[in-house]
Amino acid sequence: QVHMVESGGGLVQAGGSLRLSCAFSGRAFSTYHMGWFRQAPGKEREFVAAISWSGDNTYYADSVKGRFTISRDNVRNTVNLQMNSLKPEDTAVYYCAAVNWAVGQTPTRDSGFHYWGQGTQVTVSS
């Protein structure tokens, strides 16, 4: 069974940076598309970024494009989210998600992912 654990969340001032990591175990990491989602209080979970199983293709929400970078290490079985120029509206619980490459195209909706981590809190103060 797939198991994922996020880390790297915390409190940061607006304009600062954080790097989230997601440790993947239980299956062959290199055969999974990976994604990051976030959920702010009182709001629905939303897509942040995704990366294909090979790392060749990346996708971003318009709200984070140019500020966030998703990457993966298929040796260390981790997917990372580098977040720069953080804004108070980036405050949310951030979740790592995974789905096997058998689904085809890398999904960008939460319904397209089958496995989820427990989340890590990111708080950006103004």
Buried (B, 14 or more C-beta within 10 A) or exposed (E): EBEBBBBBBEEBEEEBEBBBBBBBEEBEBBEBBBBBBBBBEEEEBBBBBBBBBEBEEBBBBEBBEEBBBBBBEBEEBBBBBBBBEBBEEBBBBBBBBBBBBEEEEBBBEBEBBBBBBEBBEBBBEE
